[in-house]
Amino acid sequence: MITSRLHPLCAVAASAALLLTGCSGGAADDKPAHPVFDVPVGQQPHQALLATQAARSAAFTQTLTFSSPSGDTVQTTSGRLDFPGSRAVGSIDWAPAEKLPQEAQDTLLGTRLAGRAPTRTRLAVDPGTIRLRAGEARYWLLYEGNSGAIAPGAAVDTLRGSEAAFGGTLLEVLSAAEDVKEAPAKKGGRVYRAELSQTYALRLFPKDLGSELAISMDANGDVPFVPLSISVDAKGRVLRAEADLSALLGRKDSALKGMTGLRARLDLTGFGVSAPVMPAASEPALDAKKAVTKVAKVKKGGCADLATGTRTFGMVVSLPCEQPHDIRVFGHARFDATYPGKDAAKRMAGEACDDAHDAAPSAWTRGAVKKGRFTYTWPRAGGWGAGSDPVITCYVKTR
């Protein structure tokens, strides 16, 4: 039998060595978990959103591309986000295809009384207010709180997001990603391939535009998901998100029935570099609750702009006539509550405005872009007998 004995000092030294070895191994095991990559893969898109918000600020650009035989119509939304402050500044720009049908363009850009809607809208969003500056307007419209009281169903409120101050971007739907699969990417990042339900995809659009899209079904009656991809950096922050939303197209009665494809792409850069710069208090601004109204409520001789940002037909911005303006109202007419039919209603409105034009002071009509030409509105069947008596509004376009 072989036996051995350790000198007491040697035993202490050996124990210390074992202790040090154990401590060394524990340090490696206690490496901080990655906030995104070390959670279950199905949760990683949501964690990537949180990591992006933790960067405090970022610049963003999103494109929505509507493809058609007329070419691509592209909406570009861009700006800067302040996540903890729930603030953002940016713009929404439309580049319609050259031969895009007018009905489709009005549906995409938002309807208004006359002429084409502006292709550019500037926005500044904070927790209490949405500031909107449409086209060449020299003022900001201040929408405070919920704009539903101004125009029921108005799209203004969709401009404010829940995951970022600026609404309508893919950041709003990343947490809803399903069937997530991951793959390594350059510089320690990851790429996720996932699916998004069509119900969540519709959240990217204002209500009126979303109503022209549809939840489609496959041959088995199932609702197919739309493909979604997400690219993140080594810190788990979202660099890019893309979705093929073409499955939302295809409604036969839609103004967008000619569209053949719809894709969304969001890019984020400049994490933590600088916060958005909000408009100065000295810039001209109008309280939307006071300035935005139905054209039928603009007094005779009154002036208005047509771009309100509400995407609600018949809403205008009431302005003093000393300021540049889009239209001037020269008359209103009322009829009984019995709807006479589409053709008769239009004829009655035209005759009433023709008489009002002849009787109006010249100051109300001489600013018309085309001398002697005027435009008018009248309620359709659904609104003819609703509320107050039907109102015909007569106006000239002044620019």
Secondary structure in CASP SS format (residue, H / E / C, confidence):
PFRMAT SS
TARGET T0000
AUTHOR 0000-0000-0000
METHOD secondary structure of the structure
MODEL  1
M C 1.00
I C 1.00
T C 1.00
S C 1.00
R C 1.00
L C 1.00
H C 1.00
P H 1.00
L H 1.00
C H 1.00
A H 1.00
V H 1.00
A H 1.00
A H 1.00
S H 1.00
A H 1.00
A H 1.00
L H 1.00
L H 1.00
L H 1.00
T H 1.00
G H 1.00
C H 1.00
S H 1.00
G H 1.00
G H 1.00
A H 1.00
A H 1.00
D H 1.00
D C 1.00
K C 1.00
P C 1.00
A C 1.00
H C 1.00
P C 1.00
V C 1.00
F C 1.00
D C 1.00
V C 1.00
P C 1.00
V H 1.00
G H 1.00
Q H 1.00
Q H 1.00
P H 1.00
H H 1.00
Q H 1.00
A H 1.00
L H 1.00
L H 1.00
A H 1.00
T H 1.00
Q H 1.00
A H 1.00
A C 1.00
R C 1.00
S E 1.00
A E 1.00
A E 1.00
F E 1.00
T E 1.00
Q E 1.00
T E 1.00
L E 1.00
T E 1.00
F E 1.00
S E 1.00
S E 1.00
P C 1.00
S C 1.00
G E 1.00
D E 1.00
T E 1.00
V E 1.00
Q E 1.00
T E 1.00
T E 1.00
S E 1.00
G E 1.00
R E 1.00
L E 1.00
D E 1.00
F C 1.00
P C 1.00
G C 1.00
S C 1.00
R E 1.00
A E 1.00
V E 1.00
G E 1.00
S E 1.00
I E 1.00
D E 1.00
W E 1.00
A E 1.00
P C 1.00
A C 1.00
E C 1.00
K C 1.00
L C 1.00
P C 1.00
Q H 1.00
E H 1.00
A H 1.00
Q H 1.00
D H 1.00
T H 1.00
L H 1.00
L H 1.00
G C 1.00
T C 1.00
R C 1.00
L C 1.00
A C 1.00
G C 1.00
R C 1.00
A C 1.00
P C 1.00
T C 1.00
R E 1.00
T E 1.00
R E 1.00
L E 1.00
A E 1.00
V E 1.00
D C 1.00
P C 1.00
G C 1.00
T E 1.00
I E 1.00
R E 1.00
L E 1.00
R E 1.00
A E 1.00
G C 1.00
E C 1.00
A C 1.00
R C 1.00
Y C 1.00
W E 1.00
L E 1.00
L E 1.00
Y E 1.00
E E 1.00
G C 1.00
N C 1.00
S H 1.00
G H 1.00
A H 1.00
I C 1.00
A C 1.00
P C 1.00
G C 1.00
A C 1.00
A H 1.00
V H 1.00
D H 1.00
T H 1.00
L H 1.00
R E 1.00
G C 1.00
S C 1.00
E C 1.00
A C 1.00
A C 1.00
F E 1.00
G C 1.00
G C 1.00
T C 1.00
L H 1.00
L H 1.00
E H 1.00
V C 1.00
L H 1.00
S H 1.00
A H 1.00
A C 1.00
E E 1.00
D E 1.00
V E 1.00
K E 1.00
E E 1.00
A E 1.00
P E 1.00
A C 1.00
K H 1.00
K H 1.00
G H 1.00
G C 1.00
R E 1.00
V E 1.00
Y E 1.00
R E 1.00
A E 1.00
E E 1.00
L E 1.00
S C 1.00
Q H 1.00
T H 1.00
Y H 1.00
A H 1.00
L H 1.00
R H 1.00
L H 1.00
F C 1.00
P C 1.00
K H 1.00
D H 1.00
L H 1.00
G H 1.00
S C 1.00
E C 1.00
L C 1.00
A C 1.00
I C 1.00
S C 1.00
M C 1.00
D C 1.00
A C 1.00
N C 1.00
G C 1.00
D C 1.00
V C 1.00
P C 1.00
F C 1.00
V E 1.00
P E 1.00
L E 1.00
S E 1.00
I E 1.00
S E 1.00
V E 1.00
D C 1.00
A C 1.00
K C 1.00
G C 1.00
R C 1.00
V E 1.00
L E 1.00
R E 1.00
A E 1.00
E E 1.00
A E 1.00
D E 1.00
L C 1.00
S H 1.00
A H 1.00
L H 1.00
L C 1.00
G C 1.00
R C 1.00
K C 1.00
D C 1.00
S C 1.00
A C 1.00
L C 1.00
K C 1.00
G C 1.00
M C 1.00
T C 1.00
G E 1.00
L E 1.00
R E 1.00
A E 1.00
R E 1.00
L E 1.00
D E 1.00
L E 1.00
T E 1.00
G C 1.00
F C 1.00
G C 1.00
V C 1.00
S C 1.00
A C 1.00
P C 1.00
V C 1.00
M C 1.00
P C 1.00
A C 1.00
A C 1.00
S C 1.00
E C 1.00
P C 1.00
A E 1.00
L E 1.00
D E 1.00
A H 1.00
K H 1.00
K H 1.00
A H 1.00
V E 1.00
T E 1.00
K E 1.00
V H 1.00
A H 1.00
K H 1.00
V C 1.00
K C 1.00
K C 1.00
G C 1.00
G C 1.00
C E 1.00
A E 1.00
D E 1.00
L C 1.00
A C 1.00
T C 1.00
G C 1.00
T C 1.00
R C 1.00
T C 1.00
F C 1.00
G C 1.00
M E 1.00
V E 1.00
V E 1.00
S E 1.00
L E 1.00
P C 1.00
C C 1.00
E C 1.00
Q C 1.00
P C 1.00
H C 1.00
D C 1.00
I E 1.00
R E 1.00
V E 1.00
F E 1.00
G E 1.00
H E 1.00
A E 1.00
R E 1.00
F C 1.00
D C 1.00
A C 1.00
T C 1.00
Y C 1.00
P C 1.00
G C 1.00
K H 1.00
D H 1.00
A H 1.00
A H 1.00
K H 1.00
R H 1.00
M H 1.00
A H 1.00
G H 1.00
E H 1.00
A H 1.00
C H 1.00
D H 1.00
D H 1.00
A H 1.00
H H 1.00
D H 1.00
A H 1.00
A C 1.00
P C 1.00
S H 1.00
A H 1.00
W H 1.00
T H 1.00
R C 1.00
G C 1.00
A C 1.00
V C 1.00
K C 1.00
K C 1.00
G C 1.00
R C 1.00
F C 1.00
T E 1.00
Y E 1.00
T E 1.00
W C 1.00
P C 1.00
R C 1.00
A H 1.00
G H 1.00
G H 1.00
W H 1.00
G C 1.00
A C 1.00
G C 1.00
S C 1.00
D C 1.00
P C 1.00
V E 1.00
I E 1.00
T E 1.00
C E 1.00
Y E 1.00
V E 1.00
K E 1.00
T C 1.00
R C 1.00
END
